[in-house]
């Protein structure tokens, strides 16, 4: 997963984001346990996400098929925008979701390709 994150920050591959995805990143980075690990201030997190968004393809999400986890619906809605988009996430329920078969590889699968 570290290679995927490094690639995101270095703009080594096309990255699609939506407002909801950026909000999720901000919320995750603000969690106390995560914030202790990265040690960034809220202003530094905002700069980091702004930089990420500048290198990304900003898309307006559309209504996609139901996600296996309702909390991940914003990701399915982003995937519904373009058929070539992929979600790299290790969540087994998402990896096995039939409507998105082949579009949600695990980070491990990508590192071996």
N, C-alpha and C positions, 0 to 999 in steps of 0.2 A: 504494500500500500504506500510505503514511503516514496517509491519511484513515481507512482501516480501523482502524489501531492507535489513532489519536486517538479514533475512535468507541468503541472497546472501553474505553479508559480513562475516557472521559466518560460511559459508559453511555447512548450515543445510540441504541442498537439492542439488541434482546435478544441475549444471548450465552450459549451453552450450553457448559459445561465438564464434564469428568470428572476424576477423580483423576489418570488417566494424562496428560491434556492439561496439567493444571497442573504435573505433574512434568516434562513435556517443556519447558514454558516456563521452569521453574527451571533445567533443565539447559542450555538454550540461552543463557539470560542469564548463566550461570556460565562459559561458554566464555571462555578468556583473551582472545581477539580481541574478542569482543562486550563483555566486561566493561571492556576498555580504552575502548571507544567510549562506553558509558553511564556509566562511572565510579561506579556505585553499589556500596555495600558489600553483603555478603550479607544483612545485617539489613534494608537498604533494599529489596533485591529481594524479600525475604520479605514486607515490608509492602506493597509494590506488588502482589504476587500475591494477598495476603489481601484487599486492597481490590478487586481485579479479581473475585475469587471472590464477594465480598459483593454485587456488582452483577450477577452471572451467575445463570443457571439451572443448578444442579448436578444432573447426571444420572448414573445408574449405567449404564455402558456395557453393551451386550449383544453377543453374537456376531453380527457382520455378515458380509456377503459378503467374499470375499478381496480385499484391497487390491492394486493393481498393484505397490506397493512394500511388502514385508512390514514394513518399519520404520514404515509409516504405518497399520498395522492398527488401532491404537487410535483413529484418526480415523474409519475405516469403522465401527468398533464403536459409536462415539458417534453417527454419522449413522443407524445402524440403530435407535436408540431412538425417533426420531420422524421421520415422512416429510417434515415441513416444514423440517427442519434443512438448512442449506447449509454447505459448507466453502469458505471464501474462501482460495484458495492458488494460486499461479502455476505449480505443477508440471504440466507438459504431460501426463505419464502419468496423473495423477489427473483432469485435465480431460477426457481421452478415455476414461475407464473406463465402459464400457457400463452396468453395474449402477447407477451413480450419475449417469447422464446428466442434465444440467441441475441437479445438486445441488452442483457444484463449479465455480462461475464464477470467472474470474480477477478480481483486484482491478481491472484495467483495464476489464473488461466492466461491473462494478458502477459505476465512476466515470462511465460514459457513460449510465447508465440513470436 
